[in-house]
């Protein structure tokens, strides 16, 4: 179901926080990344998104990806955006 703005909204979340958004009627699909500690998430050079999820996200041909991170940008974030191949990536 598209949001009231006409956009189709998907989320990429970890399994521990995906349950909070699961029944939101404005979200089309929730993709799940592997669990990771906050310290590892920021320090590691590899992200925690499985290859099959990256392939699905890339096949969706997103126009926009928004990263609502409240913390520092992890080193692997830009690589993840490149792998998903969106037209625009933004951090808010």
N, C-alpha and C positions, 0 to 999 in steps of 0.2 A: 504494500500500500504506500503510495507516495505521500510525503509530508505535505502539509497544507500549502507550502511554497511551491510544490510541484517537483521537488527533488526526491530522488530515491535515496534512502539512507541505509548504509550498512555500517557495522561496527567491527573492529578487530580488537578483541579483549582477551585477557587471560581467563582460564576456566574459573578462577576464584572470584572474578568480578562480573563475569558474563551473566550470572544468575539474576543480578539486579536489573538488567535491561531486557531479559528474556521475554517478558509479556508486554513490552511497549508496542502499541499498535502502529507507531510511526516508523518502526525499524523493519526493514525488509528481511535482513539476514544478519546474524551474528557469527563471525568467524572467530575461532579460538586459537590463541598462541599457547605454547607450552608454558607451564609455571616457571617462574624465575624469581630469585630474591632481588630486592631493590638494588643492593650493592652490585651484584653480578650484572644486572640489567644495564647499569651505567658504565661499568668497567670493561665488560667483554667486547670483543671486536665482532662477534657474531650475534645476530638477533635470535629471538626465541620463537620465530614463526616457521612452522614446518613447510617444507618445499611444496607439498600438495596445496596448502592454503595460499601460498604465494602464487602458484599457478592459477588457482581459481580467481584470486584478486586481480591478477594481470589480465585474465580473460574477460573480466567485467568491464574493462576499458573505461575506468573512472575519468571524469573530467576534473574533479577536485578531490584532494585528500587533505583533511584537516587534522593536525596533531595538537590535541589540547593538553599536552604535557605541562605539569606544574613544576617539574624539576628540570635540571640541566638536560640538554639534548644528548642522548647517548651516541657514541661514536658510530654505531651501526645504523642509525636512523636514515641517513641520506641514502645508504646502500639499499635499504628496504624500499624506500620511495622509488628508486631507480628500477628495482626488480618488479614493482607493481605497475610501473609505466603509466602514471597518471599524467594528464595534461598540465595540471597545476598542483603543487604541494605547498601548504601553508602551515605555519605554526601560530597558534593564538595564545 
